[in-house]
Amino acid sequence: MGGMTVDAIRGLSVDLTVLSTSATTAGTCYHQTQDTVSFKRALMDAAAKRILYVDHTKFERRALHALAPLTDFDLVIVDENTPKSVLKDLHDRQITVEVAKAE
């Protein structure tokens, strides 16, 4: 990560990026380091479609640096242990959500 990596990503145009996050609070995802945020924002800017995967342990957690509002993603995939209250909040925010089922 770092400036050289972000510069290289800025020259790309991709169909899809799938990202994760360290924390999600109040409709926004966060990371602990600004370098991670810069790297992932560059990936988001390069992508035609953006997907976020976030498991239930990341909701209502805090981290220092905001990455993006969840509405910036075309799809948010959560795991089946995500509380119903969180699913309702995502729906109320008009976020497209898919619940991944464990096999």
PyMOL commands that set and color helices and strands:
alter all, ss='L'
color gray80, all
select helices_A, chain A and resi 3-10+34-46+56-58+70-72+84-92
alter helices_A, ss='H'
color red, helices_A
select strands_A, chain A and resi 14-20+23-25+28-31+47-54+65-69+75-79+97-100
alter strands_A, ss='S'
color yellow, strands_A
deselect
rebuild
show_as cartoon
